[in-house]
Amino acid sequence: MSNVSKLNLGSAMLQRGRSPAKVNAGTDTTPLPVSEMAMVLTLDQLRPNPDNPRKGRNPRYEEIKSSVRARGLDSIPKVTRDPDGEDVYIFSDGGNTRYQILCELWQETGDERFYRVHTIFKPWPGRLKCLVGHLAENEVRGDLTYLDKAFGIHNARSIQEELVGRPVSLRELSDLLNLEGYPIHSSSISRMEDTLKYLHPYMPSLLEEGLSRGQILPLLNVRSLAEKVWLKYDISENSAEAFQQVFGGVCQSFNDPDSYSFDHLRDELIGQLVKALPHPSLNYDRWLIELDPREQKRREQFGEPPPLPSLTPPPGRSAGRERAEPGVTILPSDTSSALQPTGLRSGTLTSTGRPEPAPDLTLNTSLPDAASVTAGSEPRREVQNDLFGGCPVISGESEIITDENASLSSPEFSAGSLVSAFTDPEEASSDEVISSVAFAETGLEPVSDIWHISALQDDTEHLQDMAYRLVFEIAEAMGCADCVREDKNPLSAGFAVSDSTREFTLFLAGLSGSVPNSQFNMFMFCLNFFGSQVPSDTAVFDDITVVKTMRLIRVIRRLRELQRLAAQGGDNV
């Protein structure tokens, strides 16, 4: 009898497709198998894995459902059971999507082949191994979103911390997952943790829609760079919290998959940073440079750039009439060429567009012996600065100015021009240097100087960005912002004009070089700048728009120069 029992027991264990005996809940004392074996389970005995990393719908759901309806399951899912959990079987290495499909097909068709499922039972490996099994199975197919993967890794870390009873570092978690058959670097885990901490609370809809790793990493990089600059200039107690509030507010406004754009988010972030952290060294351009990954790469290779000039008056100098005692500027005695109107510029332009001091007007700190003043010699001429803030005057004999030379009292040549020609800009007070167009330091592209271009922005990409922002602001002031779009072609001016029927859009198209044969009425356009002699006919442009138009022309001139050098094989610096 014992031999027959043994034979029947062995035959029963070797038979495929046997279902486990049904027992009452809470009374099952049958030990679970200690090795893998085949089982036929019903849908009532199966449940999805609660640690399944996939939170959304499988993008291939309908495709898989059609295949299961026609052919059944192509692969046998693996199941397991938690000895300390409910009396149900859960999937250990993927299969949750197929279980959901089988449930739908059973309800739709009532076909018994969808109700009973052939499975392979494996002993309980633990929550962590089950979670890693799901991650690895989805990694092979590549259909798990970056957010779901981040949540899965975070859940694995929580499970391990619960097991060991202490915090688990990123490096420890990386080593553990590598041992479990899911290789991942600690830096990748760090970015996933930052995604869950800094992005998901503010833009959940966008991330759950399936934002990829390549789209998320630039966001995290911009945030890291912006926070570094913020903490450098903001010395308040809650500096990090204040920055996260600004960054989170910007992210919330872009939590829409249909309207999200990284470039627009970055521009909005810079605008909010300028408002939230007003600082003379942190204007729009400076933030744009600090958040440029290419600039950060150059700094890693070549070091930090020289410090930018301060935009605030140095100590000891103040605006208005409260000035230090002015010095005296000595002019050369030879006036045959120095007083020519064409030779009074402070410098000429080189091929690189930078000002170069005119050699014939260079002043020495000490006069040569022939020019020294002695008794009975010709009186020397000096630019005398007014002690009370008035216009500088020229002392000495005025008869030296002949008819063929420019008159010192003429508009083209004044004492003020002599001061600008012979005064070192670093020795001039700050209000004399930067306040001439300070009123135009507003908008998307603040303008503090019409001609000067920073060395950090003297390249094609930055100049194209500057030109586009300036054109957009000017076009917006004229009511035709929708006619302007960005153009990143290396040979473009940074923008393109879609409508070339109006006078102003024809002007913009001419600046961009996109409509070379267009007929443009220059007289009508000049009325925008100056108006006419009719009292009621005022200029269309306000002062800020005029300054930004002049700045735009300067930027495009320099941009075209760099593009010509690049076409000739020169360096694009």
ZAMARGU-4260 file (C-alpha; in steps of 0.2 Angstrom, whole numbers, plus 5000, padded with zeros to 4 digits):
<rodrens>
0) 5000/5000/5000 | 5014/5012/5004 | 5022/5008/4987 | 5006/5012/4978 | 5005/5029/4988
5) 5022/5033/4983 | 5019/5029/4965 | 5003/5040/4965 | 5012/5054/4973 | 5026/5054/4961
10) 5014/5053/4946 | 5004/5068/4953 | 5020/5079/4954 | 5026/5075/4937 | 5009/5079/4928
15) 5008/5096/4920 | 4994/5107/4922 | 4988/5101/4939 | 4979/5115/4949 | 4983/5116/4968
20) 4970/5109/4979 | 4957/5122/4985 | 4957/5125/5003 | 4948/5137/5015 | 4957/5154/5017
25) 4967/5154/5033 | 4967/5135/5034 | 4980/5131/5021 | 4994/5121/5030 | 5001/5113/5014
30) 5020/5118/5012 | 5024/5127/4997 | 5036/5119/4984 | 5054/5122/4986 | 5059/5122/4968
35) 5051/5128/4952 | 5036/5118/4945 | 5022/5121/4933 | 5005/5126/4939 | 4988/5130/4931
40) 4980/5144/4941 | 4964/5153/4938 | 4962/5172/4937 | 4955/5172/4955 | 4971/5164/4962
45) 4982/5177/4953 | 4985/5195/4958 | 4997/5209/4951 | 5013/5212/4960 | 5010/5226/4972
50) 5028/5232/4969 | 5026/5233/4950 | 5036/5248/4944 | 5024/5252/4930 | 5011/5264/4936
55) 5004/5269/4919 | 4997/5260/4905 | 5008/5249/4894 | 5010/5259/4877 | 5009/5242/4868
60) 4993/5237/4878 | 4982/5235/4863 | 4995/5226/4852 | 4998/5214/4866 | 4979/5211/4869
65) 4976/5207/4850 | 4990/5195/4851 | 4984/5186/4866 | 4966/5186/4859 | 4972/5177/4843
70) 4986/5165/4850 | 4985/5165/4869 | 5001/5168/4879 | 5017/5166/4869 | 5027/5165/4885
75) 5023/5157/4902 | 5023/5169/4916 | 5032/5166/4932 | 5023/5167/4949 | 5027/5166/4967
80) 5018/5168/4984 | 5023/5178/4999 | 5022/5166/5014 | 5018/5180/5026 | 5005/5188/5014
85) 4988/5184/5007 | 4984/5167/5000 | 4986/5172/4982 | 5000/5171/4969 | 5009/5186/4962
90) 5020/5188/4947 | 5038/5188/4951 | 5046/5193/4934 | 5034/5203/4924 | 5017/5198/4918
95) 5006/5211/4926 | 5000/5218/4909 | 4996/5201/4903 | 4986/5197/4918 | 4975/5213/4916
100) 4973/5208/4897 | 4967/5191/4902 | 4954/5198/4914 | 4947/5209/4901 | 4946/5195/4888
105) 4938/5184/4901 | 4925/5197/4904 | 4922/5200/4886 | 4922/5182/4879 | 4919/5171/4894
110) 4932/5159/4885 | 4939/5146/4898 | 4956/5148/4890 | 4958/5165/4896 | 4952/5160/4914
115) 4965/5146/4917 | 4983/5151/4915 | 4998/5140/4913 | 5011/5147/4925 | 5028/5142/4932
120) 5029/5143/4951 | 5045/5148/4959 | 5049/5149/4978 | 5047/5166/4986 | 5063/5176/4983
125) 5059/5191/4993 | 5051/5208/4988 | 5068/5216/4982 | 5071/5201/4970 | 5054/5202/4963
130) 5055/5221/4960 | 5072/5219/4952 | 5064/5205/4941 | 5051/5217/4935 | 5063/5231/4931
135) 5075/5219/4922 | 5060/5211/4912 | 5054/5229/4907 | 5072/5235/4903 | 5074/5221/4890
140) 5058/5227/4881 | 5063/5245/4884 | 5044/5251/4886 | 5046/5257/4904 | 5045/5276/4906
145) 5059/5285/4915 | 5048/5291/4929 | 5042/5273/4932 | 5060/5267/4932 | 5064/5281/4945
150) 5050/5275/4956 | 5055/5257/4955 | 5073/5261/4960 | 5067/5272/4974 | 5056/5258/4980
155) 5070/5246/4979 | 5080/5258/4990 | 5066/5259/5003 | 5064/5240/5003 | 5083/5237/5007
160) 5083/5251/5020 | 5068/5242/5029 | 5078/5225/5028 | 5094/5232/5035 | 5086/5245/5047
165) 5097/5260/5041 | 5099/5272/5027 | 5106/5265/5011 | 5118/5276/5001 | 5117/5277/4982
170) 5133/5268/4980 | 5127/5253/4991 | 5111/5252/4981 | 5120/5252/4965 | 5131/5238/4970
175) 5116/5228/4977 | 5107/5230/4960 | 5122/5225/4951 | 5123/5209/4961 | 5104/5206/4958
180) 5107/5207/4939 | 5101/5225/4936 | 5117/5235/4932 | 5115/5254/4935 | 5127/5267/4940
185) 5125/5277/4956 | 5125/5294/4946 | 5110/5287/4936 | 5101/5283/4953 | 5106/5301/4959
190) 5097/5309/4944 | 5082/5298/4947 | 5081/5303/4965 | 5082/5322/4959 | 5068/5319/4947
195) 5057/5313/4960 | 5062/5326/4973 | 5063/5342/4962 | 5053/5339/4946 | 5039/5327/4950
200) 5030/5337/4963 | 5028/5352/4951 | 5025/5344/4934 | 5018/5327/4937 | 5007/5327/4921
205) 5022/5331/4910 | 5032/5317/4918 | 5019/5304/4918 | 5015/5307/4900 | 5032/5299/4896
210) 5046/5313/4897 | 5062/5304/4892 | 5078/5304/4900 | 5086/5315/4887 | 5072/5328/4891
215) 5074/5327/4910 | 5093/5328/4911 | 5094/5346/4904 | 5080/5351/4916 | 5090/5344/4931
220) 5106/5352/4924 | 5099/5369/4922 | 5092/5368/4940 | 5109/5363/4947 | 5118/5377/4938
225) 5105/5390/4943 | 5105/5385/4961 | 5124/5386/4962 | 5123/5404/4956 | 5109/5408/4967
230) 5118/5401/4983 | 5133/5411/4978 | 5124/5428/4978 | 5110/5425/4990 | 5116/5424/5008
235) 5100/5423/5017 | 5095/5409/5029 | 5082/5400/5018 | 5092/5403/5002 | 5089/5385/4996
240) 5071/5385/5000 | 5068/5402/4991 | 5077/5395/4975 | 5066/5379/4975 | 5051/5390/4977
245) 5055/5400/4961 | 5061/5385/4952 | 5045/5375/4957 | 5034/5389/4952 | 5041/5390/4934
250) 5039/5371/4933 | 5021/5371/4938 | 5017/5384/4924 | 5024/5371/4911 | 5015/5356/4917
255) 5007/5353/4901 | 5013/5340/4888 | 5005/5350/4874 | 5014/5366/4877 | 5030/5361/4885
260) 5046/5368/4878 | 5063/5367/4887 | 5069/5384/4879 | 5053/5393/4884 | 5055/5386/4902
265) 5073/5391/4903 | 5069/5409/4897 | 5054/5410/4910 | 5066/5404/4923 | 5079/5417/4920
270) 5066/5430/4920 | 5059/5425/4937 | 5077/5423/4944 | 5081/5441/4938 | 5065/5447/4948
275) 5068/5436/4963 | 5086/5440/4965 | 5090/5458/4960 | 5109/5460/4959 | 5119/5472/4948
280) 5130/5457/4942 | 5115/5446/4937 | 5106/5452/4922 | 5098/5442/4909 | 5114/5439/4899
285) 5124/5434/4914 | 5111/5421/4919 | 5110/5415/4901 | 5129/5412/4901 | 5129/5404/4918
290) 5115/5392/4912 | 5124/5387/4896 | 5131/5369/4897 | 5144/5373/4883 | 5150/5388/4893
295) 5152/5377/4909 | 5162/5364/4898 | 5173/5378/4892 | 5176/5383/4910 | 5181/5365/4915
300) 5194/5365/4902 | 5201/5382/4902 | 5196/5389/4919 | 5185/5403/4925 | 5184/5419/4914
305) 5191/5435/4921 | 5178/5444/4933 | 5166/5456/4924 | 5167/5474/4927 | 5156/5481/4941
310) 5141/5490/4937 | 5140/5500/4953 | 5151/5516/4956 | 5167/5511/4965 | 5169/5517/4983
315) 5174/5535/4985 | 5165/5540/4969 | 5147/5546/4968 | 5135/5553/4955 | 5130/5571/4952
320) 5141/5585/4958 | 5149/5575/4972 | 5165/5571/4963 | 5183/5569/4968 | 5194/5583/4962
325) 5197/5581/4943 | 5214/5579/4936 | 5221/5589/4921 | 5223/5581/4904 | 5238/5588/4894
330) 5236/5588/4875 | 5251/5586/4863 | 5258/5602/4856 | 5258/5596/4838 | 5240/5600/4832
335) 5243/5598/4814 | 5234/5581/4813 | 5228/5578/4831 | 5214/5591/4829 | 5207/5584/4813
340) 5189/5578/4815 | 5193/5561/4808 | 5207/5558/4820 | 5197/5562/4836 | 5189/5545/4838
345) 5194/5535/4853 | 5198/5520/4842 | 5196/5511/4826 | 5188/5494/4823 | 5198/5480/4819
350) 5193/5464/4809 | 5187/5457/4825 | 5175/5471/4829 | 5184/5477/4845 | 5189/5495/4848
355) 5208/5498/4846 | 5215/5514/4852 | 5221/5526/4837 | 5240/5526/4837 | 5242/5545/4833
360) 5231/5549/4848 | 5240/5539/4862 | 5245/5550/4876 | 5261/5547/4887 | 5261/5549/4905
365) 5276/5560/4903 | 5279/5573/4889 | 5295/5572/4879 | 5308/5585/4881 | 5303/5594/4865
370) 5286/5596/4872 | 5291/5602/4889 | 5285/5619/4894 | 5298/5632/4897 | 5298/5651/4900
375) 5293/5660/4884 | 5288/5645/4875 | 5270/5642/4868 | 5257/5640/4881 | 5251/5623/4884
380) 5233/5618/4881 | 5223/5608/4894 | 5206/5601/4896 | 5200/5609/4913 | 5187/5599/4921
385) 5174/5609/4930 | 5174/5608/4949 | 5155/5609/4951 | 5151/5596/4938 | 5149/5608/4923
390) 5156/5605/4905 | 5175/5604/4904 | 5183/5618/4895 | 5200/5620/4885 | 5213/5633/4891
395) 5227/5641/4882 | 5228/5650/4865 | 5214/5647/4853 | 5223/5655/4838 | 5231/5638/4835
400) 5215/5632/4827 | 5216/5636/4808 | 5202/5636/4796 | 5207/5619/4789 | 5205/5612/4807
405) 5189/5608/4816 | 5183/5621/4828 | 5183/5616/4846 | 5166/5625/4848 | 5158/5615/4834
410) 5146/5601/4838 | 5157/5588/4830 | 5171/5593/4841 | 5168/5598/4859 | 5177/5597/4876
415) 5166/5582/4880 | 5173/5573/4865 | 5191/5577/4870 | 5187/5570/4887 | 5180/5554/4879
420) 5195/5553/4867 | 5209/5556/4880 | 5202/5549/4896 | 5204/5531/4901 | 5187/5523/4903
425) 5193/5514/4919 | 5197/5531/4927 | 5180/5539/4922 | 5166/5538/4935 | 5153/5524/4933
430) 5139/5536/4929 | 5148/5543/4915 | 5152/5526/4907 | 5136/5516/4909 | 5122/5528/4912
435) 5119/5534/4894 | 5107/5520/4889 | 5103/5513/4906 | 5085/5516/4903 | 5085/5502/4890
440) 5090/5489/4902 | 5073/5481/4902 | 5064/5467/4893 | 5070/5450/4886 | 5087/5458/4880
445) 5092/5472/4892 | 5104/5485/4883 | 5117/5494/4893 | 5129/5497/4879 | 5125/5498/4860
450) 5142/5494/4853 | 5151/5483/4866 | 5149/5464/4865 | 5156/5453/4879 | 5169/5441/4875
455) 5159/5427/4883 | 5145/5431/4870 | 5156/5434/4855 | 5151/5419/4845 | 5138/5414/4832
460) 5126/5405/4844 | 5125/5419/4857 | 5124/5433/4844 | 5109/5424/4835 | 5100/5422/4852
465) 5103/5441/4856 | 5097/5446/4838 | 5081/5435/4840 | 5077/5442/4857 | 5079/5460/4851
470) 5069/5457/4835 | 5055/5449/4845 | 5054/5464/4857 | 5055/5477/4843 | 5042/5467/4833
475) 5031/5465/4848 | 5031/5484/4851 | 5026/5486/4833 | 5012/5473/4834 | 5019/5460/4823
480) 5028/5448/4835 | 5019/5433/4826 | 5028/5437/4810 | 5045/5433/4818 | 5052/5416/4822
485) 5068/5409/4828 | 5081/5402/4815 | 5096/5392/4821 | 5103/5389/4804 | 5122/5393/4806
490) 5121/5406/4792 | 5105/5415/4798 | 5104/5431/4808 | 5095/5421/4822 | 5078/5425/4816
495) 5066/5424/4801 | 5052/5434/4795 | 5036/5425/4789 | 5027/5441/4783 | 5035/5453/4771
500) 5021/5463/4765 | 5022/5478/4778 | 5035/5491/4778 | 5041/5486/4795 | 5042/5468/4792
505) 5051/5472/4776 | 5064/5481/4786 | 5066/5466/4798 | 5067/5454/4783 | 5081/5465/4776
510) 5091/5464/4792 | 5089/5445/4792 | 5094/5444/4773 | 5080/5433/4769 | 5072/5444/4756
515) 5086/5451/4746 | 5076/5458/4732 | 5062/5466/4742 | 5057/5485/4739 | 5058/5494/4755
520) 5053/5512/4758 | 5067/5519/4768 | 5058/5536/4770 | 5043/5529/4777 | 5053/5519/4789
525) 5063/5534/4795 | 5047/5542/4801 | 5046/5528/4814 | 5062/5535/4821 | 5061/5554/4819
530) 5043/5558/4814 | 5042/5573/4803 | 5041/5592/4805 | 5022/5592/4807 | 5019/5595/4825
535) 5006/5581/4826 | 5017/5568/4817 | 5027/5561/4831 | 5040/5546/4830 | 5032/5529/4832
540) 5047/5522/4841 | 5050/5526/4859 | 5068/5529/4866 | 5070/5511/4871 | 5064/5504/4854
545) 5077/5515/4846 | 5091/5510/4857 | 5087/5491/4854 | 5086/5494/4835 | 5103/5501/4835
550) 5109/5487/4846 | 5101/5475/4834 | 5111/5482/4819 | 5127/5481/4829 | 5124/5463/4834
555) 5120/5458/4816 | 5135/5467/4809 | 5146/5457/4821 | 5137/5441/4817 | 5139/5443/4799
560) 5157/5446/4801 | 5160/5430/4811 | 5150/5420/4798 | 5161/5427/4784 | 5176/5422/4794
565) 5170/5405/4796 | 5166/5403/4777 | 5184/5409/4774 | 5191/5396/4786 | 5194/5408/4800
570) 5191/5405/4818 | 5174/5409/4825 | 5178/5417/4841
</rodrens>
